[in-house]
């Protein structure tokens, strides 16, 4: 995340992998990708909310 002047305010990293190839038989090709994007977006939103509420 960057400030209007271009300085870095925060950075975010997230990764997730299927713990077992056995999980693949119950899901589509994009299930892991969708799950990862959803979890990242949720955690990013929570982090931004915390930042805004703390006044940082």
Residue, then its C-alpha position, 0 to 999 in steps of 0.5 A: x500500500x502506498x501513500x499519495x506521495x508514493x512512500x510505502x505505508x504497508x506491504x502484504x504477503x500471503x500464501x496457501x497451498x493444498x495440504x494434500x493432493x487428495x483434496x484435488x479430487x473434490x474441487x475444480x482447477x480454480x478452487x485453490x486460486x479462488x480460496x487464496x484470493x478470498x483469504x488474502x482479500x479478507x486478511x488485507x481488508x481486516x488489516x486496513x480496517x485495523x490501520x484506519x481504526x488505530x489512526x496510523 
